[in-house]
């Protein structure tokens, strides 16, 4: 039986809602004022966990140019590169050494966020404890290969060796080739130790290596002119479970279609979740809640900013943001992965 609500009850409820709004408005205003007072005349540092010129660097500097006007108090934002060990150096710094007051946040390769999950030893940071500001773009990882390499199509990689460049421990440019080798059975020879994606891309053009795998599509588009129709290189495969619409239309095969078993697919689904945190920005743990909320709102506002959008388009950078609270929940889910799958991922990214 439905309950009938009298007009008096409706009026009472409306009055209560108005009173509540009036009562809470000063509190919200005070919170904004407190955040503005804190940030006024301050400098906020974005720690970029890569060398200059790579995709992580481009996104970090782009955000630094536009986000400050959306933070209450309009602080100056300064980018600072801190490369090393596939962003692990920067990530560890943000966890243990950076101020926890909202004046420092950073960006890192997704592999640094997953590294403690898959590392055989202990790590000095817990990714689920970071204060996530947001993710700037959902990425697709690809293998980019010289056109004169013997591997012409993805099927060739199961019978013909492909020499690829990789960077430091924990980076996608090292983990993804190993994953192809150990889960898919690809004949990949990895030449690791390059500082970052920019250096690997230059090495490909010079002929030092034949390609790279685990490269973010947006980075590839920025570093190789007209990537989909480049005369020197081409995209060999999409490294994911779900296809990127543009690459699918261009006929680039999907790695997920080459998995051999359902167990392999379950491992790949967790491993490839990196595509959802590949342009991730995060602050140290325990940042005051009002300042973290201000950073999250400013992040999303900057991504929607017309000037930032125009600059990103000019630089061939895609923007498809995920809010900080959703990123926080995603990382928590990643670190709740069943131990059996985690163990298989560890083995899949070991260099034999």
Secondary structure, 3 states (H helix, E strand, C coil): CCCCCCHHHHHHHHHHHHHHHHHHHHHHHHHHHHHHHHHCCCEEEEEECCCCCCHHHHHHHHHHHHCHHHCCCCCEEEEEECCCCCCHHHHHHHHHCCCCCCCEEEEECHHHHHHHHHCCCCCCCCHHHCEEEEECCCCCEEEEEECCCCCCCHHHHHCCCEEEECCCCCCHHHHHHHHHHHHHCCCEEEECCCCCHHHHHHHHHHCCCCEEEEEEHHHHHHHCCCHHHCCCEEEEEEECCCCCHHHHHCCCCEHHHHCCCHHHHHHHHHHHHHHHCCCEEEECCCCCHHHHHHHHHHHHHHHHCHHHHHHHHHCCCCCCCEEHHHHHHHHHHHCCCCHHHHHHHHHHCCCC
